[in-house]
Amino acid sequence: MGLADSDAHASAPHLVETPSGPVEYVDVGSGPPLVFLHGSPGGCDQGALMTRFLAGAHRVIAISRPGYLATPLRDDTRAPAAQADLIAAVLDALGVERFALMCWSGGGPAAYSLAAAVPDRVASMVAVAAVSTRFDPRSRLRGRLELSEEKLLFNRLGQWLATTLAATAPSTAISTLLSGEGDLSRAQIRELTASIVADDDQRALAIDLFDTVSGARKAGFDNDFDQFRQLDLPLASITAPVLAIHARTDADVPFAQSVHAVDEVPGARLEAIDEGTHLSMWLGSDAPRLQALVGEHLAAAF
């Protein structure tokens, strides 16, 4: 879709009150409802950005999970199951009964928990490079370094540096981003960066993405990684058709996470990308094909 369409997709966030406190969300587009749960870090702004390609076919409800942006983190909203209950309460308040579900990365535990908790309400699910079982990047040096770098984005200086780099040197910013998201050679990163910079929509999305991982997100980010270390999700209880999408060379969330989910969720299927990144759903030559696949999977449920 074009940049003019992406402007139409933009919407100011709202707050809805639930028994476990306020929850921030963005509600855009029209059609069958689609709930999007963002990564770690992220927020409803990230969800709105990543669902631009679906807004013409769906009413997208992108939610800020607890600890991100204006959704506070409370003791009773830390665990994935508790976040699933919270999201269900948001949908109750919005009058949404049946919906499709999509998640990316660290949004996986809450999304899988929601699909298991209310199977009669989830029409279909797409899990993109999503966490599905115990995961602790802090156990590896590379993981610890990457987590430390991401935490720098949460203070004002780190936020300013990231957004300034994206605005003034987009090729450098995009190349730096991709280097941490995929186990690719330098030549592959250069080629991928060049293709993204040459594509108006992908370049705009990559630059806008920096704004959706910085700022007031530290509480949610820290909690997510605490939860990841002790995951035991009820994947076998999910009845909705699940499409998992993951790059074998994902350097952020291991490909094995989606393999595990597909092994455990009845009838789930996996679309594997042989050479890609944690962002292949949106950035790179595979993106148009993958987005069409997601659209077809979701359309079949309504």
Summary of the structure (lengths in Angstrom):
residues: 302
radius of gyration: 17.6
end to end distance: 22.6
largest distance: 51.5
contacts: 1121
relative contact order: 0.16
helix: 49%
strand: 17%
